[in-house]
Amino acid sequence: LSLFSCSSAKIFIVRHAEKSIVSKTDPPLTPEGEKRAMDLARALKGKKIKHIYSTQTTRTVSTAKPLSEALSIPIDLYAHDTMPKFLYRVLESGENALVVGHSNTVLKMIEELDLRPSKKEIPDTEYDNLFVVYLKSKNGRGGYAFQLKELKYGAPSVKK
């Protein structure tokens, strides 16, 4: 019996919210970033999220924190170097998850699943992307079919 017989899990992938430029090493979120993190929690609150993943930086953890607190779900840390294995582990759980990453990892994760996002890169000033990867089972032999939706959330990013 397959976990995926009728489920279609979703992974919500976002870049961390606006970060301070004051501190170069592990900067915190700005007030705008804190607000965006709250917007993310509101946007995802009813989405049956069971897992929250973040890299080990202050800005990614702070982006995930309001949703983590709202749903009483701990934030699991992941490392960039485990990317393909990590994503498949998330998908194999068959449950909805939030993954908070960075401008240089978010699109890589999506491409890792053989999906083609419309963007080639995420500019430094862009924080409002919400990528949703839908998992649809393809066949009984463990093959997966994915679908990508590209959404926006929170206040539109300021274009510089």
C-alpha positions in Angstrom: 0.0 0.0 0.0 1.4 3.3 -1.0 1.5 6.4 1.2 0.4 8.4 -1.9 -2.6 6.3 -3.0 -4.9 9.3 -2.7 -2.9 12.1 -1.1 -1.3 15.0 -2.8 1.1 16.6 -0.4 2.2 20.2 -0.8 5.6 21.7 0.0 5.4 25.5 0.5 8.9 26.9 -0.3 9.8 30.5 0.5 12.9 32.6 0.8 13.4 34.1 4.3 11.8 37.5 4.8 13.5 40.9 4.6 16.9 40.9 6.4 18.8 43.7 8.1 21.8 44.9 6.2 23.4 46.3 9.4 24.9 42.9 10.4 26.8 41.0 7.7 27.0 37.8 9.7 23.7 36.1 10.3 21.5 39.2 10.1 18.1 39.4 11.9 14.9 40.3 10.1 13.9 43.9 9.7 10.5 45.2 11.0 9.2 44.6 7.4 10.6 41.1 7.5 8.9 40.4 10.9 5.6 41.6 9.4 6.1 39.4 6.3 6.8 36.4 8.6 3.4 37.1 10.3 1.8 37.4 6.8 3.3 34.0 5.9 1.8 32.4 9.1 -1.6 33.9 8.2 -1.4 32.7 4.6 -0.4 29.1 5.6 -2.4 28.7 8.8 -5.2 26.7 7.3 -3.0 24.6 4.9 -2.7 21.5 7.1 1.1 22.0 7.5 2.6 19.2 9.6 6.4 20.0 9.3 8.4 23.2 9.2 12.0 23.3 7.9 14.5 26.0 8.1 18.2 26.5 7.6 20.2 27.4 10.7 20.3 31.2 10.2 18.5 33.7 12.3 16.6 35.1 9.3 15.2 31.8 8.1 14.3 30.6 11.6 12.6 34.0 12.3 10.6 33.7 9.1 9.3 30.3 10.1 8.7 31.1 13.8 5.2 32.8 13.7 3.8 29.8 11.8 5.7 27.4 14.1 4.1 29.1 17.2 0.6 29.4 15.7 0.6 25.6 14.9 2.7 24.4 17.8 5.0 22.7 15.4 8.8 22.7 16.0 11.2 24.0 13.4 13.4 21.3 12.0 16.8 22.5 10.8 18.2 21.3 7.5 21.6 21.8 5.7 22.0 22.9 2.1 24.3 20.0 1.3 21.6 17.4 1.9 19.2 19.1 -0.6 18.0 16.2 -2.8 17.8 13.7 0.0 16.2 16.3 2.2 13.5 17.1 -0.3 12.6 13.4 -1.0 12.4 12.8 2.8 9.9 15.7 3.0 7.9 14.3 0.1 8.0 10.8 1.4 6.3 11.9 4.6 3.2 12.5 2.5 2.4 15.5 4.7 2.3 19.3 3.9 5.4 21.2 4.9 6.9 24.7 4.9 10.6 25.0 3.8 12.3 28.3 4.4 15.5 28.8 2.4 17.6 31.5 0.7 17.5 33.4 -2.6 20.2 31.1 -3.9 18.6 27.8 -2.7 14.9 28.1 -3.3 14.9 27.8 -7.1 17.6 25.0 -6.8 15.2 23.0 -4.6 12.4 23.4 -7.1 14.7 22.5 -10.1 15.9 19.4 -8.1 12.4 18.0 -8.6 12.6 18.6 -12.3 10.3 21.5 -12.2 10.9 24.7 -14.2 10.2 27.9 -12.2 9.5 31.0 -14.3 12.3 32.8 -12.6 16.0 32.2 -13.2 17.0 33.9 -10.0 15.5 35.7 -7.1 16.8 39.3 -6.8 18.1 40.5 -3.5 15.2 42.8 -3.1 12.5 40.2 -3.7 10.9 38.5 -0.7 7.3 37.9 -1.6 7.5 34.6 -3.6 5.6 31.6 -2.4 6.3 28.5 -4.4 4.0 25.6 -3.9 5.1 22.1 -5.1 2.2 19.7 -5.3 2.9 16.1 -5.2 0.7 13.9 -7.3 1.5 10.2 -7.4 2.4 9.0 -10.9 2.5 5.3 -10.7 2.5 2.5 -8.2 6.2 1.9 -8.5 7.3 5.0 -6.6 7.4 7.4 -9.5 6.3 10.9 -8.6 4.6 13.6 -10.6 5.0 17.2 -9.4 3.3 20.4 -10.2 4.5 23.9 -9.4 2.4 27.0 -8.5 4.1 30.3 -8.1 2.2 32.7 -5.8 2.9 35.9 -3.9 2.2 36.7 -0.3 2.4 39.7 2.1 3.3 43.2 0.9 4.7 43.3 -2.7 8.5 43.5 -2.6 9.9 46.9 -3.3 11.6 46.9 -6.7 14.9 48.9 -6.6 
